[in-house]
């Protein structure tokens, strides 16, 4: 896809977002619960924003390719943030141009060079509200100014029609911009970003939920930093893997993907952080496939201790679990549920 088609696709997607917001305003309701129509709007918005994200990714990849080896992780993050701000600004200007009143025939003929590009026309300095040439729509209290103010708020943080403020479910502060979760609760910007940030460091909080309902990442990503988006995507892959492989280097411990289930499937996996390799089966330092995996003395001692004390291993991730009370229904840290009495998946034995 060339850059001209890319820009056309981006403009089309941003116009679709503006149309979607008009439809939302038209069918706005004071009911805090999500209606079927609002859910449909959310799905459509997620699809449009995925298109915009794809366009950003193409541009970022193009800049990184041109930069070559000079593009380190900090530089890439700066490029991504810059492209996100540029795309948001183009969308804002497009919204202003779309909502501005049509020019008269005389004024359009005298400014044909500037009116040929609506984005450049709207990017010019606004007229002085006190000058004779200023219009009513330029005044601070005008409806046009209020519309432009609303456009600057990310769609996902706009409040329902008829409400000026809402109470954040986390901090209880009154917010003029807030995200409405699928359950109907409101989060101000800082609290919802903090929720997604904590979910990347605490697996028990992943995926982010409110009232037992998951909060869609595709909705929230529009207000997250490029670095947090990248981290969240990596953690989604990591937390979704049952038998995980981490870099054997204790000072690194980077997630490398799924581990091998048998020695025949083993491979030496290189870490993209420290450049060292890890065996995908024995999870020690990487070695050639024909070299047998060495027994980890410390691991064998733990297994022996577990056997002596009757501890059971999770059938998914194989981590040892000790029960010190309660029923046989175990929920491992990998989120697999199994029976402590017989070691099989919960619900598939007589104990469940």
C-alpha positions in Angstrom: 0.0 0.0 0.0 1.5 3.3 -1.1 1.4 6.4 1.2 -1.4 8.2 -0.8 -3.7 5.2 -0.4 -2.6 4.9 3.3 -3.6 8.6 3.9 -7.0 8.0 2.1 -7.7 4.9 4.2 -6.8 6.8 7.4 -9.1 9.8 6.4 -11.9 7.4 5.7 -11.5 5.6 9.0 -11.4 8.9 10.9 -14.6 10.1 9.1 -16.2 6.9 10.1 -15.3 7.6 13.8 -16.9 11.0 13.6 -20.0 9.5 12.0 -20.1 6.9 14.8 -19.9 9.6 17.5 -22.9 11.4 15.8 -24.9 8.2 15.9 -24.0 7.7 19.6 -25.2 11.2 20.4 -28.4 10.6 18.5 -29.2 7.4 20.4 -27.7 8.5 23.8 -29.5 7.1 26.9 -29.2 7.9 30.6 -29.3 4.1 31.3 -25.9 3.2 32.8 -26.0 -0.4 31.5 -24.8 -1.1 28.0 -27.5 -1.6 25.5 -27.2 -3.9 22.4 -26.9 -0.8 20.3 -24.0 0.6 22.4 -22.3 -2.8 22.3 -22.6 -2.7 18.5 -21.1 0.8 18.5 -18.2 -0.4 20.6 -17.5 -3.3 18.2 -17.5 -1.0 15.2 -15.3 1.5 17.0 -12.8 -1.2 17.9 -12.7 -2.3 14.2 -12.1 1.2 13.0 -9.4 1.9 15.6 -7.7 -1.4 14.6 -7.5 0.0 11.1 -5.9 3.2 12.3 -3.5 1.2 14.5 -2.5 -0.9 11.4 -1.7 2.3 9.5 0.4 3.6 12.4 2.3 0.3 12.6 3.1 0.5 8.8 4.4 4.0 9.2 6.5 3.2 12.3 7.9 0.1 10.5 8.8 2.2 7.5 10.7 4.8 9.7 12.5 2.0 11.6 13.5 0.3 8.4 14.9 3.6 7.1 16.7 4.2 10.4 18.4 0.8 10.4 20.5 -0.1 13.4 20.2 3.5 14.7 16.7 2.7 15.9 17.0 1.5 19.5 14.1 0.7 21.8 13.9 4.3 23.1 14.0 5.7 19.6 11.2 3.3 18.5 9.1 4.4 21.4 9.5 8.0 20.5 8.6 7.3 16.9 5.5 5.5 17.9 4.4 8.3 20.3 5.1 10.9 17.6 3.0 9.0 15.0 0.1 8.5 17.5 0.1 12.3 18.2 0.2 13.2 14.5 -2.6 10.8 13.7 -4.8 12.2 16.5 -4.1 15.7 15.4 -5.1 14.9 11.8 -8.3 13.4 13.1 -9.0 16.5 15.2 -8.4 18.9 12.3 -10.6 16.7 10.1 -13.4 16.9 12.7 -13.0 20.7 12.8 -13.1 20.9 9.0 -16.2 18.7 8.8 -18.1 20.7 11.3 -17.1 24.2 10.1 -19.9 26.2 8.3 -19.6 26.4 4.5 -17.9 29.6 3.1 -19.8 32.0 1.0 -19.1 32.2 -2.8 -17.2 35.5 -2.4 -15.0 34.4 0.4 -14.3 31.0 -1.2 -13.1 32.6 -4.4 -10.7 35.0 -2.6 -9.1 32.1 -0.6 -9.2 29.3 -3.2 -5.6 28.4 -2.5 -6.2 27.7 1.2 -9.7 26.1 0.8 -8.3 23.5 -1.5 -7.0 21.7 1.6 -9.5 21.6 4.5 -6.9 20.4 6.9 -4.5 23.3 6.3 -7.4 25.8 6.4 -8.5 24.6 9.8 -5.0 24.6 11.1 -4.7 28.4 10.8 -4.9 30.7 13.8 -8.4 31.5 15.0 -9.7 35.1 14.7 -9.6 37.4 17.6 -13.0 37.1 19.3 -13.0 40.9 19.8 -12.4 41.8 16.2 -15.2 42.9 13.8 -14.6 39.9 11.6 -15.1 37.3 14.3 -18.3 35.2 14.1 -20.6 34.1 16.9 -19.1 30.6 16.6 -15.7 32.0 17.7 -17.0 33.2 21.0 -16.1 31.1 24.1 -19.7 30.3 25.0 -20.9 29.3 21.6 -22.2 25.9 20.6 -19.5 25.6 17.9 -16.8 26.1 20.5 -18.4 23.5 22.8 -18.5 21.0 19.9 -14.8 21.6 19.1 -14.1 21.0 22.8 -15.9 17.7 22.7 -14.0 16.6 19.6 -10.7 17.0 21.5 -11.9 14.5 24.1 -11.1 10.9 23.1 -14.4 9.2 22.1 -13.9 6.5 24.7 -13.8 9.1 27.5 -16.8 11.1 26.5 -19.7 11.1 28.9 -23.3 10.0 28.1 -25.5 12.8 26.7 -26.9 15.0 29.5 -24.2 14.3 32.0 -21.5 16.8 32.8 -19.6 14.7 35.4 -19.5 11.2 36.8 -18.0 9.6 39.8 -14.9 7.4 39.3 -15.5 3.9 40.7 -11.9 3.7 41.9 -11.0 7.1 43.4 -14.5 8.5 43.8 -13.4 11.8 42.2 -15.8 13.7 40.0 -14.7 13.4 36.4 -15.6 15.3 33.2 -13.9 12.6 31.1 -14.3 9.0 32.0 -14.4 5.5 30.5 -17.6 3.5 30.9 -16.9 -0.2 31.5 -19.2 -2.9 30.0 -20.8 -3.2 33.4 -21.7 0.5 33.5 -19.1 1.7 36.0 -17.0 4.8 35.2 -13.3 5.1 35.4 -11.4 8.4 35.0 -8.4 8.4 32.6 -5.7 7.9 35.3 -7.5 5.1 37.0 -8.2 3.0 33.9 -4.6 3.5 32.7 -3.4 2.5 36.1 -5.6 -0.6 36.0 -4.0 -1.8 32.8 -0.5 -0.9 34.0 -0.9 -3.0 37.1 -2.3 -5.9 35.0 1.1 -6.2 33.3 2.9 -6.7 36.6 0.3 -8.7 38.6 -1.1 -11.7 36.8 -4.0 -12.0 39.3 -5.3 -8.7 37.8 -5.1 -9.9 34.2 -7.1 -9.5 32.2 -8.5 -6.2 33.7 -12.1 -6.6 34.8 -14.9 -4.7 36.5 -17.8 -6.5 38.1 -16.4 -9.8 36.7 -16.6 -8.5 33.1 -13.5 -8.1 31.1 -12.6 -4.6 29.9 -11.7 -4.7 26.1 -8.1 -3.7 25.4 -9.0 -2.5 21.9 -11.2 0.2 23.4 -8.6 1.3 26.0 -5.6 1.3 23.8 -6.5 4.6 22.3 -5.6 6.4 25.6 -2.6 4.2 26.5 1.0 5.1 25.8 2.8 3.2 22.9 5.1 1.6 25.5 2.2 0.4 27.7 0.5 -1.0 24.6 3.6 -2.9 23.6 4.0 -4.2 27.2 0.4 -5.2 27.5 0.5 -7.2 24.2 3.6 -9.0 25.4 2.0 -9.9 28.7 -1.2 -11.1 26.9 1.0 -13.7 25.1 2.9 -14.6 28.2 -0.1 -14.9 30.6 -1.9 -16.9 27.9 0.8 -19.5 27.8 0.5 -22.5 30.2 3.9 -24.1 30.2 6.1 -21.1 29.9 9.8 -20.8 29.1 11.9 -18.0 30.6 15.5 -17.0 30.0 17.7 -19.1 32.3 19.8 -16.0 33.0 18.7 -14.9 36.5 19.3 -11.2 35.9 17.1 -11.4 32.7 14.3 -13.9 33.1 12.7 -12.7 29.8 9.7 -14.7 28.6 10.7 -16.8 25.6 7.4 -18.5 24.7 6.0 -22.0 25.4 8.3 -24.7 26.7 8.8 -28.1 25.1 6.6 -30.9 26.6 9.0 -33.7 25.7 12.8 -33.9 25.2 12.3 -34.8 21.6 10.7 -31.4 21.0 13.5 -29.4 22.7 15.3 -26.5 21.1 17.8 -23.9 22.1 15.9 -20.6 22.2 17.8 -17.3 22.0 16.8 -14.4 24.2 16.3 -11.1 22.4 17.2 -9.2 25.6 20.5 -10.7 26.8 21.3 -12.8 23.7 21.9 -16.0 25.7 20.1 -19.3 24.8 17.9 -21.5 27.0 16.9 -25.1 26.5 13.2 -25.3 25.9 12.8 -28.6 27.8 15.2 -28.5 30.8 15.1 -24.7 31.0 18.8 -24.5 31.7 21.5 -22.9 29.5 20.9 -23.8 25.8 22.7 -26.8 24.3 22.8 -28.8 21.1 19.7 -31.0 20.4 21.8 -34.2 20.5 23.1 -33.4 23.9 21.0 -35.0 26.7 19.4 -32.5 29.2 21.3 -32.5 32.4 19.4 -33.1 35.7 19.0 -29.9 37.7 20.1 -31.0 41.2 18.1 -28.3 43.0 15.0 -29.1 41.0 15.3 -32.8 41.8 15.6 -32.0 45.5 12.4 -29.9 45.4 10.6 -32.8 43.5 11.8 -35.3 46.2 10.7 -33.0 49.0 7.3 -32.6 47.2 6.9 -36.4 46.9 7.7 -36.9 50.6 5.1 -34.3 51.6 2.4 -35.4 49.2 2.5 -32.2 47.1 0.8 -32.3 43.7 2.0 -30.8 40.4 -0.3 -28.8 38.2 -1.1 -30.9 35.1 -0.7 -27.8 32.9 2.5 -25.9 34.1 3.9 -28.7 36.3 4.5 -26.3 39.2 4.2 -27.9 42.7 1.2 -27.0 44.8 0.9 -27.5 48.5 -2.6 -27.7 50.1 -2.8 -26.5 53.7 -6.5 -26.6 54.1 -9.9 -26.5 52.3 -11.2 -28.7 49.5 -9.5 -30.5 46.6 -10.4 -27.8 44.0 -7.1 -26.1 43.2 -6.6 -23.0 41.0 -3.0 -22.8 40.0 -1.2 -19.5 39.3 -1.4 -20.4 35.6 -5.2 -20.4 36.1 -5.6 -24.1 35.5 -8.1 -25.8 37.8 -7.3 -29.3 38.9 -8.1 -31.9 41.6 -5.6 -32.1 44.4 -6.6 -35.6 45.3 -5.9 -37.3 41.9 -4.1 -34.6 40.0 -6.4 -34.3 37.0 -8.4 -31.4 35.6 -11.1 -30.3 37.9 -14.5 -31.7 37.0 -13.2 -34.8 35.2 -12.9 -37.0 38.3 -15.2 -38.3 41.0 -14.0 -35.7 43.5 -15.4 -32.8 41.4 
